[in-house]
């Protein structure tokens, strides 16, 4: 509950500077500890109706000295999230499609300097926003305790289960740069019929599986298709696309666009 979470946060005591890379990796390691027992069906496709949505709430002052060199070298959140050895052959990163990172940057101090003035707030590290955007999360910056508590309570109480998908428009002359990006899909049901295929066609002759990316890449064509007759003959799974440029264009077009998973040969 929100109350329990806030009580745990208030009970935290800072003793020293922390290593953010280690903290993030540890968080994902704990979340993924039991996913191999049914959630991550590697080689069998992804089941959107059977997910384990999680939110990592990262409370920080925005200063990430331990990541400065690594981030300056890679400029990539995915590179920092290299998989652990036990799943390195199955997943390309530690984070999964239903795990979101919400950095909360506190730009206020619990004490004042000897001159009576509060310390100057540190500019949030670029990796914090990158981590949020790369996991369909969001970064919050607060300058007082009241707004911090209000924002945290709203965040926890209004979280909707979901997962991320990368959409990419193909065979179109329109500018789709804003639509071809990572989007959040809401899940409001626990039943379904059709898994999202892997980005390859599994074969009995394969010795190892192709490492799975954190998010599936779904290609779509901006071409209207008549699915009314088809949907009455086979089961149909429906999912809700979070508000954004892509969902706005779909609503305005009032059309049904064909989609398929990139490299799935389907």
Protein Blocks (a to p, Z undefined) as FASTA:
>chain_A
ZZlmmmmmmmpccfbdcdfklmmmmmmmmmmmmmmnomagghiapafklccdddddddde
hiafklmmmmmmnopaklmmcccfklmmmpcbfbdfkbccdddddfbdfbdcfkopacdd
ddddfklmmmmmmnopacdddfbfklmmmmmmmmmmmpccddddddddehiabdcklmmc
cdddddfbfbdfbdcddfbdcdfklmbdcdddfbdcdddddddddfklmmmmpccddddd
dedfklmmmmmnopacddddehklZZ
